[in-house]
Amino acid sequence: MRFKMRFGLILVSMLLFLAGSAYALSAPDAVFFNGKVVTVDKGFTVQQAFAVQGEKFIAVGTNKKVKALAGKGTRLVDLKGATVIPGLSDNHDHMFNTVRLTGRGVDMIGVSSKAEMQSRLKKAVATAKPGQVVFTTLGWAINPRPTRKDLDEVSAEVPIALVGSRRGVAVYNSAALKLAGITKESPTFAGMPVPKDASGEFTGASPGFPAAMHLLAKLLPPMTQAEEEEVIIRGLKERNALGITSIRELAVWPEVVQAYYRVWRQGKLTGRVGIGLEFPDQVNTAKHLATIGFGGDFGDQWLRIDSQGEEPWTPGAMANQPYTELMLTLNRLGWRPSPHSSADANRGIGFDDTTNQTMAAYEAADRAASIKDKRWYLEHMFFVTPEQIARIAKLNLIISTQDNGYLPQLAYFPKEKERLEYQNPVRSWLDAKLVVIGGSDYNGPTPDELHPNNPLIPFYFYVTRKAKDGSLRNVAQKISRPEALRIFTANTAYASFEEKIKGSIQAGMLADFVILSQDLMTVPDDKILETKPLATFVGGKKVYSAAGSKF
């Protein structure tokens, strides 16, 4: 027995020696040094240098320690004091459904007046071919909102679709409505009523979701597979320029998953994508998921099925009882939900009803089989009460939130100052030991903000509680910059069960990182939003370099 133990120790020692020798003979591909490397590891340590080999970090530490690993073929990159952070995440993106409506049609991005909108449409109508539908990009904001009559002033004969949002919201002229089969005798589309004014005339507005999506699809020319793939490639590159290396792509229908799959097969993804899978016929969600043959969290480090998507949710799209039954089914099948879970008073729903009913369904699922370690999501958590936070904490749920409070309040937000002040209570969530992740709910550019999905916008709001107009929103809910950075890096990796492979700059992790124009952790508050990526790397490969950058 003693001989066997001694032989075993010798064998282990030899293996360790050989492994160490092999490691020493395998020099890193690149060494980055002379930087401020904000690792976002458990201790939030700051280092000087790191080494990359293949897709991973293989060493992080002092300049001397890491540079000593360099071999003849190692590329040496002097960071010249630049700050480096892990790659950022957008955890509530709608990339495909939005980007597909920014690159085709009459460009309306940034348009804020009816006159300019009509001028651009007139030029397109003048060159339209017979039977062609003239349609636009989204990205405009015109007050008051245009109507059918405004578009009929451009043309009542050529069909026009003024596209307003990724969810199919649009304004149509009379010719477009007629082409879609919407008439006084047939005033519905896909089973939903088409809006009318007080006199009974069509306003030109879309029916509700998802009928709006089907109507838009009926009138717009279908995209080719190549066009779909280009949307994904372009959208990811736009995000790379913002320092984003991972997204959770919610509200994705199966045909879009197929497009992502093709781009993945081609090796052209420049960001990591988690899919929130949805179906046009929401009432059949459980049936569809049951036939797929696998649960959520399926895929690899580039493309994976993360969860069931944002739709359906309760009570906006599904009554409480069938929604509870859906949650029980998801739990049994191994799927995680990520439902729209907060106030939606513009649909006549009370500010707490959605959260309370979602929680009731989650609690029922937990009673059937514990969900406490399954990292179920709650999306759009804006107006959460302390009592609701306690319920959420008991189930150890993931809070997915945006930058509500930074922009002017919508008309259907609560009027009570106390309630408004408490929106996005990030400090309270963290104090309750909840994992918080941040996302944009991307709806595309606007005249006021061309890049509303810049993660530094919510980062800035969370650490300052200062709105875009300079007003403050409950400064007691401020969090620290390290806490805010975790929300867009390490926390997001944890939420998707990927904390062992990404989200921080540590040996063995995927080499997703961003070189910044200034030190995000120390610049004055009013300079945070001036921070820009100089270069973005995904899996050790540079996917973005700013103009004039030496990286």
Secondary structure as a PSIPRED ss2 file (coil, helix, strand):
# PSIPRED VFORMAT (PSIPRED V4.0)

   1 M C   1.000  0.000  0.000
   2 R H   0.000  1.000  0.000
   3 F H   0.000  1.000  0.000
   4 K H   0.000  1.000  0.000
   5 M H   0.000  1.000  0.000
   6 R H   0.000  1.000  0.000
   7 F H   0.000  1.000  0.000
   8 G H   0.000  1.000  0.000
   9 L H   0.000  1.000  0.000
  10 I H   0.000  1.000  0.000
  11 L H   0.000  1.000  0.000
  12 V H   0.000  1.000  0.000
  13 S H   0.000  1.000  0.000
  14 M H   0.000  1.000  0.000
  15 L H   0.000  1.000  0.000
  16 L H   0.000  1.000  0.000
  17 F H   0.000  1.000  0.000
  18 L H   0.000  1.000  0.000
  19 A H   0.000  1.000  0.000
  20 G H   0.000  1.000  0.000
  21 S H   0.000  1.000  0.000
  22 A H   0.000  1.000  0.000
  23 Y H   0.000  1.000  0.000
  24 A H   0.000  1.000  0.000
  25 L H   0.000  1.000  0.000
  26 S C   1.000  0.000  0.000
  27 A C   1.000  0.000  0.000
  28 P C   1.000  0.000  0.000
  29 D C   1.000  0.000  0.000
  30 A E   0.000  0.000  1.000
  31 V E   0.000  0.000  1.000
  32 F E   0.000  0.000  1.000
  33 F E   0.000  0.000  1.000
  34 N C   1.000  0.000  0.000
  35 G C   1.000  0.000  0.000
  36 K E   0.000  0.000  1.000
  37 V E   0.000  0.000  1.000
  38 V E   0.000  0.000  1.000
  39 T C   1.000  0.000  0.000
  40 V C   1.000  0.000  0.000
  41 D C   1.000  0.000  0.000
  42 K C   1.000  0.000  0.000
  43 G C   1.000  0.000  0.000
  44 F C   1.000  0.000  0.000
  45 T C   1.000  0.000  0.000
  46 V E   0.000  0.000  1.000
  47 Q E   0.000  0.000  1.000
  48 Q C   1.000  0.000  0.000
  49 A E   0.000  0.000  1.000
  50 F E   0.000  0.000  1.000
  51 A E   0.000  0.000  1.000
  52 V E   0.000  0.000  1.000
  53 Q E   0.000  0.000  1.000
  54 G C   1.000  0.000  0.000
  55 E C   1.000  0.000  0.000
  56 K E   0.000  0.000  1.000
  57 F E   0.000  0.000  1.000
  58 I E   0.000  0.000  1.000
  59 A E   0.000  0.000  1.000
  60 V E   0.000  0.000  1.000
  61 G E   0.000  0.000  1.000
  62 T C   1.000  0.000  0.000
  63 N H   0.000  1.000  0.000
  64 K H   0.000  1.000  0.000
  65 K H   0.000  1.000  0.000
  66 V H   0.000  1.000  0.000
  67 K H   0.000  1.000  0.000
  68 A C   1.000  0.000  0.000
  69 L C   1.000  0.000  0.000
  70 A C   1.000  0.000  0.000
  71 G C   1.000  0.000  0.000
  72 K C   1.000  0.000  0.000
  73 G C   1.000  0.000  0.000
  74 T C   1.000  0.000  0.000
  75 R E   0.000  0.000  1.000
  76 L E   0.000  0.000  1.000
  77 V E   0.000  0.000  1.000
  78 D E   0.000  0.000  1.000
  79 L C   1.000  0.000  0.000
  80 K C   1.000  0.000  0.000
  81 G C   1.000  0.000  0.000
  82 A C   1.000  0.000  0.000
  83 T E   0.000  0.000  1.000
  84 V E   0.000  0.000  1.000
  85 I E   0.000  0.000  1.000
  86 P E   0.000  0.000  1.000
  87 G C   1.000  0.000  0.000
  88 L E   0.000  0.000  1.000
  89 S E   0.000  0.000  1.000
  90 D E   0.000  0.000  1.000
  91 N E   0.000  0.000  1.000
  92 H E   0.000  0.000  1.000
  93 D E   0.000  0.000  1.000
  94 H C   1.000  0.000  0.000
  95 M H   0.000  1.000  0.000
  96 F H   0.000  1.000  0.000
  97 N H   0.000  1.000  0.000
  98 T H   0.000  1.000  0.000
  99 V H   0.000  1.000  0.000
 100 R C   1.000  0.000  0.000
 101 L C   1.000  0.000  0.000
 102 T C   1.000  0.000  0.000
 103 G C   1.000  0.000  0.000
 104 R C   1.000  0.000  0.000
 105 G C   1.000  0.000  0.000
 106 V E   0.000  0.000  1.000
 107 D C   1.000  0.000  0.000
 108 M C   1.000  0.000  0.000
 109 I C   1.000  0.000  0.000
 110 G C   1.000  0.000  0.000
 111 V C   1.000  0.000  0.000
 112 S C   1.000  0.000  0.000
 113 S C   1.000  0.000  0.000
 114 K H   0.000  1.000  0.000
 115 A H   0.000  1.000  0.000
 116 E H   0.000  1.000  0.000
 117 M H   0.000  1.000  0.000
 118 Q H   0.000  1.000  0.000
 119 S H   0.000  1.000  0.000
 120 R H   0.000  1.000  0.000
 121 L H   0.000  1.000  0.000
 122 K H   0.000  1.000  0.000
 123 K H   0.000  1.000  0.000
 124 A H   0.000  1.000  0.000
 125 V H   0.000  1.000  0.000
 126 A H   0.000  1.000  0.000
 127 T C   1.000  0.000  0.000
 128 A C   1.000  0.000  0.000
 129 K C   1.000  0.000  0.000
 130 P C   1.000  0.000  0.000
 131 G C   1.000  0.000  0.000
 132 Q C   1.000  0.000  0.000
 133 V C   1.000  0.000  0.000
 134 V E   0.000  0.000  1.000
 135 F E   0.000  0.000  1.000
 136 T E   0.000  0.000  1.000
 137 T C   1.000  0.000  0.000
 138 L C   1.000  0.000  0.000
 139 G C   1.000  0.000  0.000
 140 W C   1.000  0.000  0.000
 141 A C   1.000  0.000  0.000
 142 I C   1.000  0.000  0.000
 143 N C   1.000  0.000  0.000
 144 P C   1.000  0.000  0.000
 145 R C   1.000  0.000  0.000
 146 P C   1.000  0.000  0.000
 147 T C   1.000  0.000  0.000
 148 R H   0.000  1.000  0.000
 149 K H   0.000  1.000  0.000
 150 D H   0.000  1.000  0.000
 151 L H   0.000  1.000  0.000
 152 D H   0.000  1.000  0.000
 153 E C   1.000  0.000  0.000
 154 V C   1.000  0.000  0.000
 155 S C   1.000  0.000  0.000
 156 A C   1.000  0.000  0.000
 157 E C   1.000  0.000  0.000
 158 V C   1.000  0.000  0.000
 159 P C   1.000  0.000  0.000
 160 I E   0.000  0.000  1.000
 161 A E   0.000  0.000  1.000
 162 L E   0.000  0.000  1.000
 163 V E   0.000  0.000  1.000
 164 G C   1.000  0.000  0.000
 165 S C   1.000  0.000  0.000
 166 R C   1.000  0.000  0.000
 167 R C   1.000  0.000  0.000
 168 G C   1.000  0.000  0.000
 169 V C   1.000  0.000  0.000
 170 A E   0.000  0.000  1.000
 171 V E   0.000  0.000  1.000
 172 Y E   0.000  0.000  1.000
 173 N C   1.000  0.000  0.000
 174 S H   0.000  1.000  0.000
 175 A H   0.000  1.000  0.000
 176 A H   0.000  1.000  0.000
 177 L H   0.000  1.000  0.000
 178 K H   0.000  1.000  0.000
 179 L H   0.000  1.000  0.000
 180 A C   1.000  0.000  0.000
 181 G C   1.000  0.000  0.000
 182 I C   1.000  0.000  0.000
 183 T C   1.000  0.000  0.000
 184 K C   1.000  0.000  0.000
 185 E C   1.000  0.000  0.000
 186 S C   1.000  0.000  0.000
 187 P C   1.000  0.000  0.000
 188 T E   0.000  0.000  1.000
 189 F E   0.000  0.000  1.000
 190 A C   1.000  0.000  0.000
 191 G C   1.000  0.000  0.000
 192 M E   0.000  0.000  1.000
 193 P E   0.000  0.000  1.000
 194 V C   1.000  0.000  0.000
 195 P C   1.000  0.000  0.000
 196 K E   0.000  0.000  1.000
 197 D C   1.000  0.000  0.000
 198 A C   1.000  0.000  0.000
 199 S C   1.000  0.000  0.000
 200 G C   1.000  0.000  0.000
 201 E C   1.000  0.000  0.000
 202 F E   0.000  0.000  1.000
 203 T C   1.000  0.000  0.000
 204 G C   1.000  0.000  0.000
 205 A E   0.000  0.000  1.000
 206 S C   1.000  0.000  0.000
 207 P C   1.000  0.000  0.000
 208 G C   1.000  0.000  0.000
 209 F C   1.000  0.000  0.000
 210 P C   1.000  0.000  0.000
 211 A H   0.000  1.000  0.000
 212 A H   0.000  1.000  0.000
 213 M H   0.000  1.000  0.000
 214 H H   0.000  1.000  0.000
 215 L H   0.000  1.000  0.000
 216 L H   0.000  1.000  0.000
 217 A H   0.000  1.000  0.000
 218 K H   0.000  1.000  0.000
 219 L H   0.000  1.000  0.000
 220 L C   1.000  0.000  0.000
 221 P C   1.000  0.000  0.000
 222 P C   1.000  0.000  0.000
 223 M C   1.000  0.000  0.000
 224 T C   1.000  0.000  0.000
 225 Q H   0.000  1.000  0.000
 226 A H   0.000  1.000  0.000
 227 E H   0.000  1.000  0.000
 228 E H   0.000  1.000  0.000
 229 E H   0.000  1.000  0.000
 230 E H   0.000  1.000  0.000
 231 V H   0.000  1.000  0.000
 232 I H   0.000  1.000  0.000
 233 I H   0.000  1.000  0.000
 234 R H   0.000  1.000  0.000
 235 G H   0.000  1.000  0.000
 236 L H   0.000  1.000  0.000
 237 K H   0.000  1.000  0.000
 238 E H   0.000  1.000  0.000
 239 R H   0.000  1.000  0.000
 240 N H   0.000  1.000  0.000
 241 A C   1.000  0.000  0.000
 242 L C   1.000  0.000  0.000
 243 G C   1.000  0.000  0.000
 244 I E   0.000  0.000  1.000
 245 T E   0.000  0.000  1.000
 246 S E   0.000  0.000  1.000
 247 I E   0.000  0.000  1.000
 248 R E   0.000  0.000  1.000
 249 E E   0.000  0.000  1.000
 250 L E   0.000  0.000  1.000
 251 A E   0.000  0.000  1.000
 252 V E   0.000  0.000  1.000
 253 W C   1.000  0.000  0.000
 254 P H   0.000  1.000  0.000
 255 E H   0.000  1.000  0.000
 256 V H   0.000  1.000  0.000
 257 V H   0.000  1.000  0.000
 258 Q H   0.000  1.000  0.000
 259 A H   0.000  1.000  0.000
 260 Y H   0.000  1.000  0.000
 261 Y H   0.000  1.000  0.000
 262 R H   0.000  1.000  0.000
 263 V H   0.000  1.000  0.000
 264 W H   0.000  1.000  0.000
 265 R H   0.000  1.000  0.000
 266 Q C   1.000  0.000  0.000
 267 G C   1.000  0.000  0.000
 268 K C   1.000  0.000  0.000
 269 L C   1.000  0.000  0.000
 270 T C   1.000  0.000  0.000
 271 G C   1.000  0.000  0.000
 272 R E   0.000  0.000  1.000
 273 V E   0.000  0.000  1.000
 274 G E   0.000  0.000  1.000
 275 I E   0.000  0.000  1.000
 276 G E   0.000  0.000  1.000
 277 L E   0.000  0.000  1.000
 278 E C   1.000  0.000  0.000
 279 F C   1.000  0.000  0.000
 280 P C   1.000  0.000  0.000
 281 D C   1.000  0.000  0.000
 282 Q H   0.000  1.000  0.000
 283 V H   0.000  1.000  0.000
 284 N H   0.000  1.000  0.000
 285 T H   0.000  1.000  0.000
 286 A H   0.000  1.000  0.000
 287 K H   0.000  1.000  0.000
 288 H H   0.000  1.000  0.000
 289 L H   0.000  1.000  0.000
 290 A H   0.000  1.000  0.000
 291 T H   0.000  1.000  0.000
 292 I H   0.000  1.000  0.000
 293 G C   1.000  0.000  0.000
 294 F C   1.000  0.000  0.000
 295 G C   1.000  0.000  0.000
 296 G C   1.000  0.000  0.000
 297 D C   1.000  0.000  0.000
 298 F E   0.000  0.000  1.000
 299 G E   0.000  0.000  1.000
 300 D C   1.000  0.000  0.000
 301 Q C   1.000  0.000  0.000
 302 W C   1.000  0.000  0.000
 303 L E   0.000  0.000  1.000
 304 R E   0.000  0.000  1.000
 305 I E   0.000  0.000  1.000
 306 D E   0.000  0.000  1.000
 307 S E   0.000  0.000  1.000
 308 Q E   0.000  0.000  1.000
 309 G C   1.000  0.000  0.000
 310 E C   1.000  0.000  0.000
 311 E C   1.000  0.000  0.000
 312 P C   1.000  0.000  0.000
 313 W C   1.000  0.000  0.000
 314 T C   1.000  0.000  0.000
 315 P C   1.000  0.000  0.000
 316 G C   1.000  0.000  0.000
 317 A C   1.000  0.000  0.000
 318 M C   1.000  0.000  0.000
 319 A C   1.000  0.000  0.000
 320 N H   0.000  1.000  0.000
 321 Q H   0.000  1.000  0.000
 322 P H   0.000  1.000  0.000
 323 Y H   0.000  1.000  0.000
 324 T H   0.000  1.000  0.000
 325 E H   0.000  1.000  0.000
 326 L H   0.000  1.000  0.000
 327 M H   0.000  1.000  0.000
 328 L H   0.000  1.000  0.000
 329 T H   0.000  1.000  0.000
 330 L H   0.000  1.000  0.000
 331 N H   0.000  1.000  0.000
 332 R H   0.000  1.000  0.000
 333 L H   0.000  1.000  0.000
 334 G C   1.000  0.000  0.000
 335 W C   1.000  0.000  0.000
 336 R C   1.000  0.000  0.000
 337 P C   1.000  0.000  0.000
 338 S C   1.000  0.000  0.000
 339 P C   1.000  0.000  0.000
 340 H E   0.000  0.000  1.000
 341 S C   1.000  0.000  0.000
 342 S C   1.000  0.000  0.000
 343 A C   1.000  0.000  0.000
 344 D C   1.000  0.000  0.000
 345 A H   0.000  1.000  0.000
 346 N H   0.000  1.000  0.000
 347 R H   0.000  1.000  0.000
 348 G C   1.000  0.000  0.000
 349 I C   1.000  0.000  0.000
 350 G C   1.000  0.000  0.000
 351 F C   1.000  0.000  0.000
 352 D C   1.000  0.000  0.000
 353 D H   0.000  1.000  0.000
 354 T H   0.000  1.000  0.000
 355 T H   0.000  1.000  0.000
 356 N H   0.000  1.000  0.000
 357 Q H   0.000  1.000  0.000
 358 T H   0.000  1.000  0.000
 359 M H   0.000  1.000  0.000
 360 A H   0.000  1.000  0.000
 361 A H   0.000  1.000  0.000
 362 Y H   0.000  1.000  0.000
 363 E H   0.000  1.000  0.000
 364 A H   0.000  1.000  0.000
 365 A H   0.000  1.000  0.000
 366 D H   0.000  1.000  0.000
 367 R H   0.000  1.000  0.000
 368 A H   0.000  1.000  0.000
 369 A C   1.000  0.000  0.000
 370 S C   1.000  0.000  0.000
 371 I C   1.000  0.000  0.000
 372 K C   1.000  0.000  0.000
 373 D C   1.000  0.000  0.000
 374 K C   1.000  0.000  0.000
 375 R C   1.000  0.000  0.000
 376 W C   1.000  0.000  0.000
 377 Y E   0.000  0.000  1.000
 378 L E   0.000  0.000  1.000
 379 E E   0.000  0.000  1.000
 380 H C   1.000  0.000  0.000
 381 M C   1.000  0.000  0.000
 382 F C   1.000  0.000  0.000
 383 F C   1.000  0.000  0.000
 384 V C   1.000  0.000  0.000
 385 T C   1.000  0.000  0.000
 386 P H   0.000  1.000  0.000
 387 E H   0.000  1.000  0.000
 388 Q H   0.000  1.000  0.000
 389 I H   0.000  1.000  0.000
 390 A H   0.000  1.000  0.000
 391 R H   0.000  1.000  0.000
 392 I H   0.000  1.000  0.000
 393 A H   0.000  1.000  0.000
 394 K H   0.000  1.000  0.000
 395 L H   0.000  1.000  0.000
 396 N C   1.000  0.000  0.000
 397 L C   1.000  0.000  0.000
 398 I E   0.000  0.000  1.000
 399 I E   0.000  0.000  1.000
 400 S E   0.000  0.000  1.000
 401 T E   0.000  0.000  1.000
 402 Q C   1.000  0.000  0.000
 403 D C   1.000  0.000  0.000
 404 N C   1.000  0.000  0.000
 405 G C   1.000  0.000  0.000
 406 Y C   1.000  0.000  0.000
 407 L C   1.000  0.000  0.000
 408 P C   1.000  0.000  0.000
 409 Q C   1.000  0.000  0.000
 410 L C   1.000  0.000  0.000
 411 A C   1.000  0.000  0.000
 412 Y C   1.000  0.000  0.000
 413 F C   1.000  0.000  0.000
 414 P C   1.000  0.000  0.000
 415 K C   1.000  0.000  0.000
 416 E C   1.000  0.000  0.000
 417 K H   0.000  1.000  0.000
 418 E H   0.000  1.000  0.000
 419 R H   0.000  1.000  0.000
 420 L H   0.000  1.000  0.000
 421 E H   0.000  1.000  0.000
 422 Y C   1.000  0.000  0.000
 423 Q C   1.000  0.000  0.000
 424 N C   1.000  0.000  0.000
 425 P C   1.000  0.000  0.000
 426 V H   0.000  1.000  0.000
 427 R H   0.000  1.000  0.000
 428 S H   0.000  1.000  0.000
 429 W H   0.000  1.000  0.000
 430 L H   0.000  1.000  0.000
 431 D H   0.000  1.000  0.000
 432 A C   1.000  0.000  0.000
 433 K C   1.000  0.000  0.000
 434 L C   1.000  0.000  0.000
 435 V E   0.000  0.000  1.000
 436 V E   0.000  0.000  1.000
 437 I E   0.000  0.000  1.000
 438 G E   0.000  0.000  1.000
 439 G C   1.000  0.000  0.000
 440 S C   1.000  0.000  0.000
 441 D C   1.000  0.000  0.000
 442 Y C   1.000  0.000  0.000
 443 N C   1.000  0.000  0.000
 444 G C   1.000  0.000  0.000
 445 P C   1.000  0.000  0.000
 446 T C   1.000  0.000  0.000
 447 P C   1.000  0.000  0.000
 448 D C   1.000  0.000  0.000
 449 E C   1.000  0.000  0.000
 450 L C   1.000  0.000  0.000
 451 H C   1.000  0.000  0.000
 452 P C   1.000  0.000  0.000
 453 N C   1.000  0.000  0.000
 454 N C   1.000  0.000  0.000
 455 P C   1.000  0.000  0.000
 456 L H   0.000  1.000  0.000
 457 I H   0.000  1.000  0.000
 458 P H   0.000  1.000  0.000
 459 F H   0.000  1.000  0.000
 460 Y H   0.000  1.000  0.000
 461 F H   0.000  1.000  0.000
 462 Y H   0.000  1.000  0.000
 463 V H   0.000  1.000  0.000
 464 T H   0.000  1.000  0.000
 465 R C   1.000  0.000  0.000
 466 K E   0.000  0.000  1.000
 467 A C   1.000  0.000  0.000
 468 K C   1.000  0.000  0.000
 469 D C   1.000  0.000  0.000
 470 G C   1.000  0.000  0.000
 471 S C   1.000  0.000  0.000
 472 L E   0.000  0.000  1.000
 473 R C   1.000  0.000  0.000
 474 N C   1.000  0.000  0.000
 475 V H   0.000  1.000  0.000
 476 A H   0.000  1.000  0.000
 477 Q H   0.000  1.000  0.000
 478 K C   1.000  0.000  0.000
 479 I C   1.000  0.000  0.000
 480 S C   1.000  0.000  0.000
 481 R H   0.000  1.000  0.000
 482 P H   0.000  1.000  0.000
 483 E H   0.000  1.000  0.000
 484 A H   0.000  1.000  0.000
 485 L H   0.000  1.000  0.000
 486 R H   0.000  1.000  0.000
 487 I H   0.000  1.000  0.000
 488 F C   1.000  0.000  0.000
 489 T C   1.000  0.000  0.000
 490 A H   0.000  1.000  0.000
 491 N H   0.000  1.000  0.000
 492 T H   0.000  1.000  0.000
 493 A H   0.000  1.000  0.000
 494 Y H   0.000  1.000  0.000
 495 A H   0.000  1.000  0.000
 496 S C   1.000  0.000  0.000
 497 F C   1.000  0.000  0.000
 498 E C   1.000  0.000  0.000
 499 E C   1.000  0.000  0.000
 500 K C   1.000  0.000  0.000
 501 I C   1.000  0.000  0.000
 502 K C   1.000  0.000  0.000
 503 G C   1.000  0.000  0.000
 504 S C   1.000  0.000  0.000
 505 I C   1.000  0.000  0.000
 506 Q C   1.000  0.000  0.000
 507 A C   1.000  0.000  0.000
 508 G C   1.000  0.000  0.000
 509 M C   1.000  0.000  0.000
 510 L E   0.000  0.000  1.000
 511 A C   1.000  0.000  0.000
 512 D C   1.000  0.000  0.000
 513 F E   0.000  0.000  1.000
 514 V E   0.000  0.000  1.000
 515 I E   0.000  0.000  1.000
 516 L E   0.000  0.000  1.000
 517 S C   1.000  0.000  0.000
 518 Q C   1.000  0.000  0.000
 519 D C   1.000  0.000  0.000
 520 L C   1.000  0.000  0.000
 521 M C   1.000  0.000  0.000
 522 T C   1.000  0.000  0.000
 523 V C   1.000  0.000  0.000
 524 P C   1.000  0.000  0.000
 525 D H   0.000  1.000  0.000
 526 D H   0.000  1.000  0.000
 527 K H   0.000  1.000  0.000
 528 I H   0.000  1.000  0.000
 529 L H   0.000  1.000  0.000
 530 E H   0.000  1.000  0.000
 531 T C   1.000  0.000  0.000
 532 K C   1.000  0.000  0.000
 533 P E   0.000  0.000  1.000
 534 L E   0.000  0.000  1.000
 535 A E   0.000  0.000  1.000
 536 T E   0.000  0.000  1.000
 537 F E   0.000  0.000  1.000
 538 V E   0.000  0.000  1.000
 539 G C   1.000  0.000  0.000
 540 G C   1.000  0.000  0.000
 541 K E   0.000  0.000  1.000
 542 K E   0.000  0.000  1.000
 543 V E   0.000  0.000  1.000
 544 Y E   0.000  0.000  1.000
 545 S E   0.000  0.000  1.000
 546 A C   1.000  0.000  0.000
 547 A C   1.000  0.000  0.000
 548 G C   1.000  0.000  0.000
 549 S C   1.000  0.000  0.000
 550 K C   1.000  0.000  0.000
 551 F C   1.000  0.000  0.000
